[in-house]
Amino acid sequence: MKKPTWVIEKERAKRAAAQETVWLFGLHAVRDALMNPNRTRLRLVVTKNAADKLQEAIDVSGMTPEITDPRKFSVPIDSGSVHQGAALEVKPLNWGTVMDVCQPGLENPHVVMLDRVTDPHNVGAILRSAEVFGARAVIAPHRHSAPETGALAKTASGALERQPYLRVKNLSVAMEQLRELDYVLFGFDGEAEETLDQALAQVKNRPVAIVMGAEGPGLREKTRETCDKLVKIPFSGDFGSLNVSNAAAVGLYATRYSKQE
């Protein structure tokens, strides 16, 4: 009996995912990936100078590096990438599900949700801020979001190895899952009437998800409708705006420290 087309396509997708690899580059990103016991590492290419700087991490990883001439650094990354003489081929990390990672437990955590934020530099910066301010996870849709790449990892400066980055099939479904865990969902909108600090003052004892849209289009309609409330970051003067990574950092700081008052 012939398999249905959808079954064949699903099996192909699984095989493709199993074969997917990522090239990380730069000393910080490569060092942290080498030190991460949860990272599946496949190939390490370094110059002699980079190998000397990474020796401790290489020893921890147990890998045998390929030493290459810096003038012939032939790995499949963009020729303009600042690799610092180090590149590491890895499998993408699997952090688990939203329901597993975001369980409140004995504390009231906070998470970041990204709606169509595709710039790897923005997402990398957000992951870095999320780690600094203790976010439980950064959550984004699998489609129309920045995948795990070398550029993202380099911008994250090691945070990619430690900060859960969950890419989900449907962002609205993930939002409803967080609601089941008693999260309150605050969508960022520059035209909102209420400020973030005003909204946070009303929910001190609940876990919080801050939901950020792409620069320009902002949140999609379905995402806006799924939020519990739309909030804004107040600004001085007649005009003010932040890019999404800066707004996320402000939101994470406010959310983290509002819980300590």
Rosetta blueprint (number, residue, H / E / L):
1 M L
2 K L
3 K L
4 P L
5 T H
6 W H
7 V H
8 I H
9 E H
10 K H
11 E H
12 R H
13 A H
14 K H
15 R H
16 A H
17 A H
18 A H
19 Q H
20 E L
21 T L
22 V E
23 W E
24 L E
25 F E
26 G L
27 L H
28 H H
29 A H
30 V H
31 R H
32 D H
33 A H
34 L H
35 M H
36 N L
37 P L
38 N L
39 R L
40 T L
41 R E
42 L E
43 R E
44 L E
45 V E
46 V E
47 T L
48 K H
49 N H
50 A H
51 A H
52 D H
53 K H
54 L L
55 Q H
56 E H
57 A H
58 I H
59 D H
60 V H
61 S H
62 G L
63 M L
64 T L
65 P L
66 E E
67 I E
68 T L
69 D L
70 P H
71 R H
72 K H
73 F L
74 S L
75 V L
76 P L
77 I L
78 D L
79 S L
80 G L
81 S L
82 V L
83 H L
84 Q L
85 G L
86 A E
87 A E
88 L E
89 E E
90 V E
91 K L
92 P L
93 L L
94 N L
95 W L
96 G L
97 T L
98 V H
99 M H
100 D H
101 V H
102 C L
103 Q L
104 P L
105 G L
106 L L
107 E L
108 N L
109 P L
110 H E
111 V E
112 V E
113 M E
114 L E
115 D E
116 R L
117 V L
118 T L
119 D L
120 P H
121 H H
122 N H
123 V H
124 G H
125 A H
126 I H
127 L H
128 R H
129 S H
130 A H
131 E H
132 V H
133 F L
134 G L
135 A L
136 R L
137 A L
138 V E
139 I E
140 A E
141 P E
142 H L
143 R L
144 H L
145 S L
146 A L
147 P L
148 E L
149 T L
150 G H
151 A H
152 L H
153 A H
154 K H
155 T H
156 A H
157 S L
158 G L
159 A H
160 L H
161 E H
162 R L
163 Q L
164 P L
165 Y E
166 L E
167 R E
168 V E
169 K L
170 N L
171 L H
172 S H
173 V H
174 A H
175 M H
176 E H
177 Q H
178 L H
179 R H
180 E H
181 L L
182 D L
183 Y L
184 V E
185 L E
186 F E
187 G E
188 F E
189 D L
190 G L
191 E L
192 A L
193 E L
194 E E
195 T E
196 L H
197 D H
198 Q H
199 A H
200 L H
201 A H
202 Q L
203 V L
204 K L
205 N L
206 R L
207 P L
208 V E
209 A E
210 I E
211 V E
212 M E
213 G E
214 A E
215 E L
216 G L
217 P L
218 G E
219 L L
220 R L
221 E H
222 K H
223 T H
224 R H
225 E H
226 T H
227 C L
228 D L
229 K E
230 L E
231 V E
232 K E
233 I L
234 P L
235 F L
236 S L
237 G L
238 D L
239 F L
240 G L
241 S L
242 L L
243 N L
244 V H
245 S H
246 N H
247 A H
248 A H
249 A H
250 V H
251 G H
252 L H
253 Y H
254 A H
255 T H
256 R H
257 Y H
258 S H
259 K L
260 Q L
261 E L
